[in-house]
Amino acid sequence: MDSPLYIAFLWHMHQPYYKDPFTGIYRLPWVRLHGTKDYLDMVKILEEFPNIRQTFNVVPSLLEQLRDYIENNAADRYLELTLKEPSDLTESEKLFIIENFFLANWDNMIKPFPRYYELLVKRGFRFTKGDIVRVSRYFTDYDVRDLQVMFNLSWIDPMFRNNDPALKELIKKERGFTEEDKQLVIKKQFEILKDIIPEYKKMSESGQIELSVTPFYHPILPLLWDTDSAKIAMPNVRLPKKRFSHPEDAIKQIRMSMDYFEKIFGHRPSGMWPSEGSVSEDVVRAMSVEGIKWVATDEEVLAMSLQKALRSPEGYLTDAMSLYRPYQLNNVSIIFRDHKLSDLIGFVYSGWKPEKAVEDFMGKLIQIRNTLPKDRPYIVPVILDGENAWEYYKNDGHDFLRGLYKALSNDSRFKTVTVSEFINEHGSGDHLPRLHTGSWINANFGIWIGHEEDNLAWDYLAQTREDLGIFSKANPDRDITDAWNAIYAAEGSDWNWWYGDEHTTETQEDFDELFRGYLMQAYKVIGKDIPPHLYVPVLLEDRGIEPVTQARGFISPRIDGFVTSYFEWYQGAYVDVKRSGGSMHKSESFVSAIYYGFNKDNLYLRVDPSIPFTEIQEHIMLQINIVHPFTFKIVCDLHESPSSATIHERVFEEWIMAKSTENVAAKEIFEIEIPFADIKARENDEIHFSIDIMRNGEEVERCPWRGYITVTVPTPYYETLMWY
């Protein structure tokens, strides 16, 4: 009897680290929602097919977030707004729900529920921010509560919805849900979340699945090792200004993941799916030292390593013998995923009837088997995301998976194995003379480096990492573990996945703010000022804040802390704080509006508080941060009478007081005159600034939160030009 063709499925389970470092609230709900829809059913379905063996790759930062939900009652913004009664929602919270609680596949997760689809039609398929405000007036509390329930219910896997009598009753009820119904759905969600890790552990101990791991925060290890390594596959790539080269961080991410895995599952993993299949010889050598026995990456990396094509220009496999076998480098076995087969499951079969998809997949396996000689056992690695594909399938992919597992179980020509199972039984592989440095996408790192936004993110990271390293050496006895963990979180690949032109999402602002938030956290832990540039978004379109009304002419207001005349600021610009705040901005602002204007010699700023400054009992400081063309901060103690301000310039990382000014007032409003000469700004220079409000020494608000306000220093002829 011929040896079977071995099939190694590896499902990669990962979510970015969504925890806001300042609030502790998860910014996005995907750990919780994919937890209820994808992580548990993917292993439980295997109980129906005892002969199917698979490998599940789990990212420690995902496990940590799951544990935070089930052990610490962690919450995310979407969960908090779900649990709130509709009558208690603020206007902005109601708008948020109507805008975001349809983030599910419309065909497969919304249309099957008539009431949910009815609400989607009511909201509209395409909309602007203005449309949402208009439409929200027609959403009753009854509608909002149904939306809260349906959003969360749709993210519970059909396996659990159909087998739970209480959830079946809710589906049958269809509409008119109560607060008790809502509590029930969330209770069921958390019951599912609690079963995930124990089920993985149980199935691993039974031998039906193998658990592998990824570096802790899902970083691109070769780029942590050295960003210059991007040039190997992309010789003409434009690199960041600062070279990032910290092999010790790459090793730390590997070691942290191994330690955390052992803490959860009681043993160290044998295998690793490096983040995005990213490998290099240095990285594999480091993995070997840490005890990793096998890694996986993509077939294009193998083709580049062997320096020969594995497929024809049309995509047909021409060298199956080279692809479907393990290799070895530095005592680490390496397998290479079949890119075509993996992508068929991930991106193509969802649009097919399940029976047709199973027939096609099995046909391709038969073709592969017939192509290979009988000289040795061969392994076909099918490796893909184990969570995001299924919402594009009917019934969350269950019909396809059950059909596929049944077909494989009943066909003696094929045998599914875990990766370690194959290597232990059939050998660790032939020596690989050279390993190409690259990822599973185009065998390079173009997704994560090279674009202006990507490079700026690397520069932000490099500067923060450098500052933390200097502080650590100067303060060897200080425990700054939290600062280092913030750096490691910022090293994750997910932030740069959304920077650049390659990918878009409705929540790019959240990813941008989380990335910069972790860098800010590092400075906060060590008690250093957060550099002004970290308040400037990496996303290009979000850097400058447009005022509601532009400056129309010179102004010369009386600096007395009162709106002396409507016309004294009439020619200036007006910024609506709520509209410029971004998603991190507080719903209730200390500041209600900002005005600014200028004449040929001075910049004028006005800050309107939510209540007059004269009625505020707490100690309030206002700080104006100027980050361009030179770095200044203007500190105003509003507790003093009469008001005064000091101007400080940043020189060689130190703040030097340049001068003080008394042309400032804080009464009903705050007003200040800033001579352009005092901040070294000349004609046609762009001034970038933001404003901080501190209460009792703690920052309570930054305006605008995202980016900065831009003012161009006028020429003496500015007003004349404005008339034409």
Phi, psi and omega in degrees: 000134180295151174292140179290159170276125184272136180243125180245102173277132172232116178261122182265117182254115186206143167221148174301166181272101191270359187287123178292121185294342182264324183258338184078000179268140177286127185289325181233154191264012196287335174296313180294314187284320173291333175297323181275344184251331193232327189284320185280314184296332181296331175266325182295328180297335180290339177299335178281347185227078187297341181273353180273123177251140180214163175246132176245124179261123182243135179268127183305323180294334172289313179301319180298320179291319177301315180294327179296320177295313189275336182257332185241010182052041178300155182229156171240166184301322182290324178292317179300318180284335174295316187283347182279136178294139183307323182292342181265356182287140171285169180300317182293325178293320177297317178299319180299315180297313182296327180282320193253346184274016169248017178283080178200159179296119188296319184289318189258344183239343180251310182301326178298344178251103185306319181293320179297315180294323177301318180291325177296316178299319179296320179290320183106144182281327177234142185202161170250172178301322178295323178298319182298318179298317180294312184294326184300335180294338182262359176269111179281170174302324177301315179295314184297317180296318177299321179294318177303315182290313186294322179302311182287324180293322182293337180270004172269130185302143178306329179303321182272325177298318186281342182254004180248114183303321182294318179290324177298322178294321179297317179298319179296324180297318171076319185206174178068041183288156180253172175297327178294321177299317181298315179299323180297315181299314180294321177300316179295322177303313184290331175296319178294314180303321182293337183272347190297300185296315177302322180292319177297319180295316181298313182292329176291316180294332178285343181090357181286331174234154169250141176255127174244181190219165176236152175312146201312302184260019175063050178275162170275096190302316181299329178283329172294321180299315180187116180297337177296341180295343177298335183289343182298312180269338183229079186303332185259013182295143175272117185269162175300160179297321181261128176283126177259117180217094181225076176306329181296330177288320177299315179296318180298317180297321177294311184295318178301320182292320179296316181294317182292319177302314180297322179298322183278315190252355173085003177205161179274142182287153176270331189240162180215130166263104180298146182312126180056026180062026187275122183225160169204166180297320179299316183294316179295323177298318179295321178298320179299316179300326182276001174099007178287134182260332178213152173225164179228147173210201191257157181298330179293327175295320177296315180302317178292325180292317180279347181058044175208150181285139175260343180229159175284167178304335180276354178100004179278136181292126182245349181221070182295326183297324180285326186281317192267052177208153176279155174237172182223136176215127180052044178064019175244127175282142180233127172248155186236124185293144170285107186298317184294309181299318181297317182289333176300315178291317185289327191228345189248309188296342180300334180268002182255162169292140184306317182298318180294320180295316179297315180299318180294315181298312180297322178299321179291324176295318178299318179298317178298314182299319180290337181281329187278145174287172182261022189281343185195165174287141178239152182233132178255105180278122175247107190231126179199172175304129183266008186229321191277341184287330197287336179291345177272352177264149168296145177055033176057027176084000184297321182295318178295311184296316179297319178296318180293314181295323178295316180297317180292323180294329186262005183242109185290351178286346184230150177217123177278142182220157165281161183296314180297323179302313181295313183295318181294326184272328189239007175102156188274356173111164178281153180296134176258111186296330186211139176244123178291145177270111182184185183236185179282352178253105178062016179055029176216189182244028185298336178292330192250354181206149176116321176286154182305317180293316178303312184294322178296320178298317177297321178294318176301314181296314182299318180295316180295317179299319179295315180296322179292321178298318179296315180297319182298318179293324181282340182228066187297338182268355181279135175276105181242034180306318182297326178291317178296319179297325176296320176298314182297323177295321180290341178281353180301151185285342191292330182295310182286345174301324184264346172283159181085188188265353192286323185228151175225155177207158178293344188244030180301325180299322179297316180297318179298314183290325177295315179303309181291330178298321179293323177293319176300319182300323179300316178292321182298319182297321183269004175075025179259154175300137174286123181301139182304329185295337181287347175272355181264122182303147172285327179299122188302317186287350184257006188284309180269142179257125180277131176288160176293316174236139181275159173296137185241356181177175179292148173230157175215070184290154172283126183272087183228359179083011179228154171279085186297320180210143178302327188277347184291334176250006187300323183275357181275183179258152183234130179246123175278110186301318182295323181284339183256003189285327186081175188287347179271352186290144180292147181290329177248111186268146171291323181260136179258332181199155174233134173241148172211157180193187186195164161235194188291343184249335192226152169259136179242134177236143176225132178239121177262119180277166178291330169228152184306143179301329182293341181263358182270122183277333185286163181279108184252130173243142176241130182234126177262120182258117177252121184249354180202140007281341175231163185265114177228156165227140180244115187256126183238119177270106185281355179278340182281151175220122358288160182292149175212168180217151176242139181255124182240137177250140177273117182231117180050052175069006178242147175269121179248125178289122183271314180190173174242159179220145178251004180275063184212148180209143177223100177235255173290324177228172175253134177223145177209145173252126181238108177299134178303324182297328182291339180245018174059033180262133182244172181309134178073359172293144172268122175263128177249124182215160172219172184231130175256142170247124177246137177238121181051040176087352181253135176291127179248342182197144172233134182233124348284156180292316181263122173080214186206166173266138183247132176230132176262126181297126187282159168272165178299342184263010185306310184295323179298317181294329182294341181277349184255000000 
